[in-house]
Structure formats: structure tokens, C-alpha cells
Amino acid sequence: MNFPVCDNIIKKAVEELHIKDLEKATIREVLAISEKIEKETGLEFIHAEMGVPGLPPSAIGMEAEIAALKQGVASIYPPIDGVTELKTEASRFIKAFVDLDISPEGCVPVVGSMEGVFVSLIVANQCDPAKDTILFIDPGFPVQKQQVHVLGYKYESFDVYDYRGDKLKDKLESYLSKGNISCIIYSNPNNPGWFCLKEEELKVIGELATRYDAIVFEDLAYFAMDFRKDLGTPFQAPFQVSVGKYTDNYLLFISGSKIFSYAGQRIGITAISNFIYNRVYPGLTQQYGGGTFGSTFIHRVLYGVSTGAGHSAQYALAAMFKAASDGQYRFLEEVEEYGRRAKKLKEIFLRNGFKLVYDKDLDEEIADGFYFTVAYPGMTGGELLKRLIPYGISAISLSTTGSKQEGLRICTSFIQDHQYELLGQRLGAFKSSYNSGLSIG
């Protein structure tokens, strides 16, 4: 069997997974569809839907974790607030690469940033009964909204595409001035658009967060991966930009998954600003009988969710943070491979009539990195996804990320060397078929 795959096979895969609308399919659902089609047909898919590291894990982390396991930590519950080595090195890493001072006390190991955000949502939305709504600066990581749905919380969102630079302040304030926003969530670099909010935009977010007493969730899953700048020298500018320069009301989410390719061990940290960590909120006092934001986060909510992060993985993350801060581990040099892949992939898409959706950072070209976004003239994102799957190309619709733009998110991580030529052939066939008005039987 050859591409394009016939409609009946695709329809069967979608129906077996009980997916009603392919445009709204989650990342995992799109992956499941493509894997079913691969199994049914024996044909190789080009997987651009799943943001999984496509590089070997850090040897530094593995060696440290093996050493910890040999010392017997697997039989011991880890401290709920984290092992001292990791808390100390996390604080130092943040100083080295973000130039922020966060006490080790506030650097809390979590089971990946996913858990960090989940726990933080619970605590932040309980701080003030009047603030019961989360604000997403979109586009963003789809699963964070899924977490909000799981919790039954309210949320607002807006696509920042048309509100960059000077336009951001009025748009953001239109939500915050209602007085019901507990926290503001965004990623930087952005997933899926890969644009990076600038210092002046972070200043606006920070100052308004202070004015309206909202907590900023800065998701740094792709920490310092703006490859247009050299952000990899510890304790030396330029640094990873952060809202923490402009407000005390912030939490940082730093994961080992992408920057260290350590996704399988589900380890990261939530770094709580010193001000927020030590703050007493009336809502938390009412809910739990006392405690600060930090103590509630650790000893009430995190304890109730997972009783902390895996013991041996904490030693791995501590070792990777330490080596990076010591200047012995140039971790960004390894993940720059994603930028090289993105450049090649963009050229192939553009050559076949696609355009980039999020293509500018104000007056700069968008960086090459882990993700980019594409559209095809005259098609919605859902239509484009439905038309590319028969050609063995899987991605996710931008509509699932909160974007108001039409198109798809393309992830570079799973692309293999031999697939660049395959992608060119398949996109060429798609283009020819679409332009000639042919349908798939």
C-alpha cells in the first residue's frame, strides 16, 4: 500500500478511538490515530505531533541517578520538599541563567512541570475567594487547559498574535481589571509558536500582575532555547528573560525533560518567588487553617497529589543543574539540534506552498527551535490536518492550543535524517493533489 492512505482506513482508526472531531483531537489522540494507521498499513508516518525529546538523555544525569540508586534511595521516601542537593543547585541554576534570586526553600521538585502547574493551579485559585479564574496568554500547551477542566475551574484566554508589543497592556488589563484573575499562564519560548516575549512585554505583565495582585506562572519548559542568542554561559549576560525582573508575584516552572532530554524520569522544579512563598493568604487560611503559600503548596497539596518527586531522579537533576552552573555542561549545545531540524523542515514546507503562522517576534524573524507553526492557503487547521494524515504526516491543530489562527503545530523532535526527503515528496504530492482538486478514495 502507498500514500495517500484511503479514507476508510483513517475513518476506522478515528472511530475506534471514539474521536468525534479530528480538529479537536489531543496530542495523544493524534498520535494514537497515526500509530493505528501505521500498524494497519505498514507505512511509516512522519510524526510532528508529539513534543517528546528526540535526543539521548544527559549522561551526567544518568550517572548521578545510578549512583543514588546504588546507595539505596529507592527504598526511602524522598523529603516532600526535595533533597537538599537539588534545592541548592536549582536555586544556583536560576541565578546562573536567569539572574534571579530564589531561595532553595522555594525550589520544589515535582513530577515534571505538568505536576508543578497542576499543584500551583490548585493553590493559586484558593488564595482569594474573589479570584476564581485563570488567564491564559495563548497559544499555549493544550494540557494546561485540560488540567483546569479536571479541576473544574473557570478560565479566560486570548491569542497574543494581535497583541504583541504596545498592544499587550490594554488587552491584558481588560481581563485583570475585572478583579477575578488568580493567575496568568504563558510559556517562553512559546509552545506552539516558538516566539519569545520580549523584556518590554514581560515588564507589562509583571507590573500589571503586581497592580492587580495576580500570580504569574512562567512556564520555562524550553528554558533558554532561543538560539538567536547565546544564553548558555552561567552567571553572564545575556540571561533567559523572565517576568521575575518586574514583579515579586511569580512562579517559574523548569523541567528536565527538554533541556536535558530527561523526560522519562518525570522530574522538574517549581520555583516559587521568595515573596509568594512566604505570603499568607486569607483563602488558604480559611481552607487549611493556616500556613503560607509555600507551606500549603508542599505540605498540603503536593503531599496530597504525589508525596513529592522520585528520589533518584532528584539526584540526577541536581547533578545536571550543578554541571551546567559550573560551566562544565553546555546543555544548550546539545539541544541546538532542534533548531537545525526546524530550519530544514521550514524550508520544505515553504517550498511546497505553506506559510508560517507565528512568523515574527515583533521586528525579528521567529527563531528556529522545538516547534513552529504552518498554514496552507484556503484551509482551516482542521482541514489541513485531515488532508495531511493520508500522506503520513501527523501534527496538531492550532485550535487546540488556544490560538485563533488557522494552521498546525509542527514539532521537530521526532524527525529522522531520512525523513526530510520523504516529507518533501509527500508535501509535493499533497500540493499537486490539492491544486488539481483530486480527492482520496
Secondary structure by P-SEA (a helix, b strand, c coil): ccccccaaaaaaaaaaacccccccccaaaaaaaaaaaaaaccccccccccccccccccaaaaaaaaaaaaaccccccccccccaaaaaaaaaaaaaccccccccccccccccaaaaaaaaaaaaaaccccccbbbbcccccaaaaaaaaaacccccccccccccccaaaaaaaaaaacccccbbbbbcccccccccccaaaaaaaaaaaaaabbbbbccccccccccccccccccccccccccccccccbbbbbbccccccccccccccccccccccccccaaaaaacccccccccccccccccccccccaaaaaaaaaaaaaaaacccccccccaaaaaaaaaaaaaaaaaccccccccccccccccccccccccccccaaaaaaaaaaacbbbbbccccccccbbbbbbcccccccaaaaaaaaaaaaaaaaaaccccc
